């Protein structure tokens, strides 16, 4: 679809921004009401989703079926970066097949404008890079990227299978024991792995703890500004999401975790409306079922980053995929924030804007997820 420019009047000021629609598009609109949220009576929404593969359409890799999911979007200066997981295969290279992290860029986030700056993953998994038998040797997915003081940080989940080494010398996983690893970069494209260990330390049962589907915020008004939300399964028991705050992006102490972050669903992206009435409002994009059962993008809200809620009317249902074949639903969603820190673009007059992205498939698990592609949409919401 052809991008166009739309002009919105906000507080009597014309603010120009790129949207990703054709002139014929109709925006989905709705309003939520809140009786017990300080400073907020309602939030009105305007959203449009531009197709199940409007950002990434990559059905094959080296002649084999590919897939694309786990979307993370950042607004980096005047452009957008999308980091996403997917299968990447290279014939003739030992171990070179499996889950990797890819990057796509777009000047304005418009449908059909996302391209890979390099036709390869952002980095090679450890085994592909000549380091088999390490805790970081295997598949890598679920990227979360932020830029703080000019430095880019990428957090990912890395697979640690039963019997494989974990990130403590001489110890091996007794069950699936994935870790959260960290990469750094001066430019958002050339990455250095922090290979010493995963970022979560002081686990009670390191050989039987599986850490997965991390989500990140950088909250500059907190003395511990790096906020890691991580789901965990320990000794076969799901703990759900916990939040760990830290001043050091390399180190999140498991013993300081705050349990009970009722995020719901797995592997989405967090944000905050910094200028919201009554103080910053945390926002998380996720998904819910509409009246037909189709999974569509939705938002959760929080004042403290721990207790999450929806409107008194129920969850908002944003515009989602309209495909009726292999990509009906939206999962593993991303929401663009400034430098990936979580701060939403502010248009004035309590109005915020973001590009949102969704992994589209008929299920979030195999085998349906292996046909997933990535679509994008445009979201504007106003708080009253």
Residue pairs with C-beta under 8 A, 6 or more apart in sequence:
1 20
1 21
1 22
1 25
1 50
1 51
1 54
1 111
1 112
2 22
2 23
3 18
3 19
3 20
3 21
3 108
3 110
3 111
3 112
3 113
4 19
4 21
4 22
4 23
5 16
5 17
5 18
5 19
6 17
6 19
6 21
7 14
7 15
7 16
8 14
8 15
8 17
8 347
8 351
8 380
9 15
10 347
10 348
10 349
10 351
11 348
11 349
13 348
15 347
15 348
17 347
17 353
18 107
18 108
18 109
18 110
19 48
19 110
19 378
20 48
20 50
20 54
20 108
20 109
20 110
20 111
20 355
20 376
20 377
20 378
21 27
21 48
21 50
21 111
21 378
25 48
25 50
26 48
27 46
27 47
27 48
27 319
28 45
28 46
28 47
28 48
28 317
28 318
28 319
29 44
29 45
29 46
29 47
30 44
30 45
30 316
30 317
31 42
31 43
31 44
31 45
31 313
32 42
32 43
32 45
32 310
32 311
32 312
32 313
32 316
33 41
33 42
33 311
33 312
33 313
34 40
34 41
34 42
34 43
34 311
34 312
35 312
37 278
37 301
37 303
37 309
38 278
38 279
38 303
39 276
39 277
39 278
39 279
40 276
40 277
40 278
40 281
40 383
40 384
41 384
42 383
42 384
43 301
43 311
43 316
43 381
43 382
43 383
43 384
44 381
44 382
44 384
45 299
45 316
45 318
45 379
45 380
45 381
46 379
46 380
46 381
47 297
47 318
47 319
47 356
47 377
47 378
47 379
47 380
48 319
48 377
48 378
49 297
49 318
49 319
49 320
49 321
49 322
49 330
49 356
49 358
49 375
49 376
49 377
50 111
50 375
50 376
50 377
50 378
51 111
51 321
51 322
51 323
51 375
52 321
52 322
52 323
52 327
52 360
52 373
52 375
53 327
53 360
53 373
53 374
53 375
54 111
54 112
54 375
54 376
55 82
55 104
55 106
55 111
55 114
55 357
55 374
55 375
55 376
56 68
56 82
56 84
56 86
56 104
56 114
56 373
56 374
57 373
58 66
58 68
58 86
58 373
59 65
59 66
59 371
59 373
60 66
61 86
61 87
61 88
61 89
62 88
62 89
62 90
62 91
63 89
63 91
64 87
64 89
64 97
65 87
65 370
65 371
66 86
66 87
66 88
66 89
67 86
67 87
67 361
67 369
67 370
67 371
67 372
68 84
68 85
68 86
68 102
68 359
68 372
68 373
68 374
69 84
69 85
69 86
69 331
69 332
69 359
69 361
69 369
69 372
69 374
70 84
70 85
70 141
70 142
70 143
70 267
70 332
70 359
71 82
71 84
71 269
71 332
71 333
71 334
71 357
71 358
71 359
71 374
72 82
72 83
72 84
72 143
72 144
72 145
72 269
72 334
72 340
73 80
73 81
73 82
73 83
73 109
73 269
73 334
73 335
73 336
73 337
73 354
73 355
73 356
73 357
74 80
74 81
74 83
74 145
74 146
74 147
74 336
74 337
74 338
74 339
74 340
75 336
75 337
75 338
75 339
75 340
75 345
75 355
76 147
76 188
76 339
76 340
78 107
79 105
79 106
79 107
79 108
80 105
80 106
80 107
80 108
80 109
80 336
80 355
81 103
81 104
81 105
81 145
81 188
82 103
82 104
82 105
82 106
82 114
82 334
82 357
82 374
83 101
83 102
83 103
83 122
83 143
83 144
83 145
83 154
84 101
84 102
84 103
84 104
84 143
84 334
84 357
84 359
84 374
85 99
85 100
85 101
85 102
85 140
85 141
85 142
85 143
86 99
86 100
86 102
87 97
87 98
87 99
87 100
87 370
88 96
88 97
88 98
88 100
88 102
88 120
88 121
89 96
89 97
89 98
90 96
90 97
93 128
94 127
94 128
95 125
95 127
95 128
95 132
96 124
96 128
98 125
98 138
98 139
99 139
99 140
99 141
99 159
100 121
100 122
100 124
100 125
100 139
100 140
101 121
101 122
101 123
101 140
101 141
101 143
101 154
101 156
102 116
102 121
102 122
103 116
103 117
103 118
103 122
103 188
103 189
104 114
104 115
104 116
105 114
105 115
105 116
105 117
106 113
106 114
106 115
107 113
109 336
109 355
109 376
109 378
110 376
111 375
111 376
114 376
117 189
118 189
122 143
122 154
122 183
122 189
122 191
123 129
123 140
123 183
123 191
123 193
125 136
125 137
125 138
125 139
125 140
126 132
126 134
126 136
126 137
126 138
126 193
127 133
127 134
127 137
127 138
131 137
133 165
134 165
134 195
135 158
135 160
135 164
135 165
135 166
135 167
135 179
135 197
135 198
136 158
136 167
136 179
136 181
136 193
136 195
137 164
138 158
138 159
138 160
138 161
138 164
139 158
139 159
140 156
140 157
140 158
140 159
140 181
141 156
141 157
141 159
142 156
142 157
142 212
142 213
142 214
142 267
142 332
143 154
143 155
143 156
144 154
144 155
144 156
144 214
144 215
144 216
144 269
144 340
145 152
145 153
145 154
145 155
145 188
145 340
146 152
146 153
146 216
146 218
146 339
146 340
146 341
146 342
147 153
147 188
147 339
147 340
147 341
148 218
148 249
148 339
148 341
150 186
151 184
151 185
151 186
152 184
152 185
152 186
152 187
152 188
153 182
153 183
153 184
153 249
154 182
154 183
154 184
154 185
154 191
155 180
155 181
155 182
155 199
155 214
155 216
155 228
155 249
156 180
156 181
156 183
156 214
157 178
157 179
157 180
157 181
157 211
157 212
157 213
157 214
158 178
158 179
158 180
158 181
158 198
159 176
159 178
160 166
160 173
160 176
160 177
160 178
160 179
161 173
161 176
162 173
162 174
162 175
162 176
162 177
163 172
163 173
164 172
164 173
164 177
165 171
165 172
165 173
166 172
166 173
166 177
166 179
166 206
166 207
167 179
167 196
167 197
167 198
167 206
168 197
168 206
171 206
171 207
172 207
173 207
173 208
174 207
174 208
175 207
175 208
175 210
175 235
175 236
176 210
176 233
177 206
177 207
177 208
177 209
177 210
178 210
178 211
178 212
179 197
179 198
179 200
179 211
180 198
180 199
180 200
180 211
180 214
180 228
180 230
181 193
181 194
181 198
181 199
182 193
182 194
182 199
182 249
182 250
183 191
183 192
183 193
183 194
184 191
184 192
184 194
185 191
185 192
194 250
198 211
199 228
199 249
199 250
199 251
199 252
200 211
200 228
200 230
200 244
200 252
200 254
201 251
201 252
201 253
201 254
202 253
202 254
202 255
203 209
203 254
204 234
204 254
205 234
205 235
208 234
208 235
208 236
209 232
209 233
209 234
209 235
210 232
210 233
210 234
211 230
211 231
211 232
212 230
212 231
212 232
212 233
212 266
213 230
213 231
213 266
213 267
214 228
214 229
214 230
214 231
215 228
215 229
215 230
215 241
215 263
215 267
215 268
215 269
215 270
215 284
216 226
216 227
216 228
216 229
216 270
216 342
217 226
217 227
217 229
217 270
217 271
217 272
217 282
217 305
217 341
217 342
218 225
218 226
218 227
218 340
218 341
218 342
219 225
219 227
219 272
219 305
219 342
220 341
221 280
222 245
223 247
224 245
224 246
224 247
225 245
225 247
226 245
226 246
226 247
226 248
226 249
226 252
227 243
227 244
227 245
227 305
228 243
228 244
228 245
228 246
228 252
229 241
229 242
229 243
229 261
229 263
229 270
230 241
230 242
230 244
230 252
231 238
231 239
231 240
231 241
231 266
232 238
232 239
232 240
232 242
233 239
239 259
240 259
240 260
240 261
240 262
240 263
241 261
241 262
241 263
242 257
242 258
242 259
242 260
242 261
243 257
243 258
243 261
243 305
243 306
244 252
244 253
244 254
244 256
244 257
244 258
245 252
245 256
245 258
246 252
246 253
258 306
260 306
261 305
261 306
261 308
262 306
262 307
262 308
263 284
263 286
263 300
263 308
264 286
264 300
264 308
265 286
265 287
265 331
266 332
266 364
267 331
267 332
268 284
268 285
268 286
268 287
268 332
268 333
268 334
269 284
269 285
269 333
269 334
269 335
269 337
270 282
270 283
270 284
270 335
270 342
271 282
271 283
271 284
271 285
271 335
271 337
271 342
271 343
271 344
271 354
272 280
272 281
272 282
272 283
272 337
272 342
272 343
272 344
273 280
273 281
273 283
273 344
273 346
273 352
273 383
274 280
274 343
274 344
274 346
275 346
275 350
276 350
276 383
277 350
277 383
278 303
279 303
281 301
281 302
281 303
281 383
282 301
282 302
282 303
282 304
282 305
282 308
282 342
283 299
283 300
283 301
283 335
283 344
284 299
284 300
284 301
284 302
284 308
285 297
285 298
285 299
285 333
285 334
285 335
285 356
286 297
286 298
286 299
286 300
286 333
287 295
287 296
287 297
287 298
287 320
287 329
287 330
287 331
287 333
287 358
288 295
288 296
288 298
288 315
288 317
289 295
289 296
290 296
290 317
290 320
294 320
294 321
294 328
294 329
295 320
295 328
295 329
295 330
295 331
296 317
296 318
296 319
296 320
296 321
296 329
296 330
297 317
297 318
297 319
297 320
297 330
297 333
297 356
297 358
297 377
298 310
298 315
298 316
298 317
298 318
299 310
299 315
299 316
299 318
299 381
300 308
300 309
300 310
300 315
301 308
301 309
301 310
302 308
302 309
310 316
318 356
318 377
318 379
319 377
320 329
320 330
320 358
320 377
321 327
321 328
321 329
321 330
321 358
321 360
321 375
323 360
326 361
326 362
326 368
326 371
327 360
327 361
327 362
327 371
327 372
327 373
327 375
328 360
328 361
328 362
329 360
329 361
329 362
329 363
329 364
330 358
330 359
330 360
330 375
331 358
331 359
331 360
331 361
331 364
331 369
331 372
332 358
332 359
332 364
333 356
333 357
333 358
333 359
334 356
334 357
334 358
335 344
335 354
335 355
335 356
335 357
335 379
336 345
336 354
336 355
336 356
337 343
337 344
337 345
337 354
338 344
338 345
344 352
344 353
344 354
345 352
345 353
345 354
346 352
347 353
347 380
349 382
350 382
350 383
350 384
351 380
351 381
351 382
351 383
352 380
352 381
352 382
352 383
353 378
353 379
353 380
354 379
355 376
355 377
355 378
355 379
356 376
356 377
356 378
356 379
357 374
357 375
357 376
357 377
358 374
358 375
358 376
358 377
359 369
359 372
359 373
359 374
360 372
360 373
360 374
360 375
361 368
361 369
361 371
361 372
361 373
362 368
362 371
363 369
